[in-house]
Amino acid sequence: MAPRGHHLTEVALLASASPDLAAVDAGEREGWLDDPTVLPSLGPRARALAVASATRSVLVIVPVAGGGRGGVTVKPAVGPEEGRISAVEWVPLTTEDGEGEEGVAVAVGTDTGWLLFYSLAGDLLHKQSIYPSKILKLNFRERKENAWEDSGSDELSVVFPGVIARFDGADLQNILQKSFQDVKSRLWKDKFEEEDTEDEGSFGRIPFQIWNVSKFGSCADAAIVGLMPPPLLELQSSQRHYCAITVGEDAVVSAYRLSEDRSRSIVGAILSRGVAATFSTISSLSKILWRSEPSPPKKSRPKPQSFAKITYAAASPLTCLKDSPRKGERLTLSPSGTLAAITDSLGRILLLDTHALVAVRLWKDQEIAHRYGGSTVLSHLIPEQVCNGYTIAIVGVANQGNHGYRDASCLFVEMLLNKDKASSSTMRMEYAKSDYCLCLAIHAPRKGIIEVWKMRTGSRLLTIPCPKGSRILQPSARLSSSFSYAPLEVYLFNGDSGQLSVLNSHVG
């Protein structure tokens, strides 16, 4: 810890050579955590760490307090049609005490669209097919702090190439809590059987909504950022509309309006019928003029029997930003969903205001900035893309270093800019949410550093050296109590040394 000064505090030293972590190649080679097929995920309050290996299709759950020992190794019994592990996420559950191992579950997604939930003891709680494609990302979001949003409950979003699905937190709670009770009953009666061998029919299906968001091309990452106003022609509608942001190869950033109702919106129906009628007329005329022979019917590809017929809810495209050859790679949301940090293939990071759909900041390579004169306004560099009244434009830039931010990862974090400042109560040294400032932590592995920048347009607060073979992690849920506020924290996990550290929230 000495080279990194006082900005990082060690939380635990996980033994990379432990039998459980060894199941995911930990400690077998230097830099094993840099392997993209290794998927780490930190549990709520950093009490446990889940690491999955897509190559070996193995999930390991280890307690942080135990130094990586006493964990559980799970080998999901998924057949070839159910694929291999491609995503991992923690899902907190509400129980009577609200804590303990019964308060969380680990969600696992596969590259053929299956979603499985496990307890910390490795018991299979639920298994369900979602969509016949690779699950790129699982993202659980808390909605308790967003009082301005009547968003119902927490949610779990499932991202596929060009498709996004949403599970409501209340529906997850109902099914998973029942599964917890069933597992406890089997254990109590000493009649526990391996549940991985059961098919999907033995579990109840959790309802979810699914949208096609491939209008501007397939996406590499996506997120549902929150509620948004309905279209002008549907102001009296009672259904909710969500805003989704996607990033990908064809469009660096795209935005969609997602409707809860599976039927088309009025605006979408008008556009759909108009385009369909025009295409039908042109097609009929072309057949008359060219007297083309009817083409032989194409053989339809067999579909997996496990997936029911998919009915998409209405998704209306709002806008997109195309800047070839730049490709969007990763997307990270702030706690409120009002900001999104987007990394691209050219080593740049875009900060997007998801409500106004305006890019308010851009971090990029100094060499690229010099090529364009290092202007602080980049509307001439990246043209505005306008669709349905929404505009994406660049209004600020920060040039740092000569290595760029290729392969960078971003996480939002809350920092105390003045550590001597107490909260509104002078009787106890506790801090309220208003005492913290939202910042962005950028892990640039090619630079070997972590940078912390004040949002939205503030200066760089910290530059922390970090060793190779490290990743920054963040618990999916903070589980704040009514008595104390739990700030948003960022952890650094070095796979080679097994050291798990937390970024100190005090600055200055």
TAMOSUL-V429939 format. One line per field, one symbol per residue. ss: DSSP state (H for helix, E for strand, C for the rest). psi: psi as a letter, one per 20 degrees, with the letter a starting at -180 (. if undefined). A space follows every 10 residues. Layout:
ss=???
psi=???
This chain:
ss=CHHHCCCEEE EEECCCCCHH HHCCCCCCCC CHHHCCCEEE EECHHHCEEE EEECCCCEEE EEECCCCCCC CEEECCCCCH HHCCEEEEEE EECCCCCCCC HHHEEEEEEE CCCEEEEECC CCCEEEEEEC CCCCEEEEEE ECCCCCCCCC CCCCEEEEEE CCEEEEEEHH HHHHHHHHHH HHHHHHHHCC CCCCHHHCCH HHCCCCCCEE EECCCCCCEE EEEEEEECCC CHHHCCCCCC EEEEEEEECC CCEEEEEEEC CCCCCHHHHH HHHHHHHHHH HHHHHHHHHH CCCCCCCCCC CCCCCCCCCC CCECEEEEEE ECCCCCCEEE EEECCCCCEE EEEECCCCEE EEECCCCEEE EEEECHHHHH HCCCCCCCCC CCCCEEECCE EECECCCEEC CCCCCCCCEE EEEEEECCCC CCCCCCCCCC CCHHHCEEEE EEEECCCCEE EEEECCCCCE EEEEECCCCE EEECCCCCCC CCCCCCCCCC EEEECCCCEE EEECCECC
psi=ighjbjiqpp grnpohjqhg hhikjpihqp khiipiipnq pprpjkhqpp pqohgilqpp oqphhjkjqk apppnpmprh iiarpiqpqq oqqoagijar iiiqqpppqr jjjqpqpqri ijpphqpppg pmrpohqpop pqjhimhipm jdarqpqppr ojqpqppqhh hgggghghhg hgghggghjl kpqoihiqrh hiqqppqrqp qolkgjrqqh qrqoiaqqqr rhikhjqiqq pqpppqqagg pgpqqqppqh phqqrgghgg gghggggghg ggggghhggi lqqpqqpqpq ppqpihprpp oqrpoppgrr opmpjpppgq ppqrhijiqp ppqrijkqpp opoigilpoi qpprphghgh hjjkqiokhh goqqpppkiq poqpiqqppp rjiakpjqqq pqqpqohoii prahpihqmq qrhiiqpprp poonhhhkrp qoppqhkarp hqooqqrqkq qprpqhqhlq rihqporpqp qpoohgijpo qqppipp.
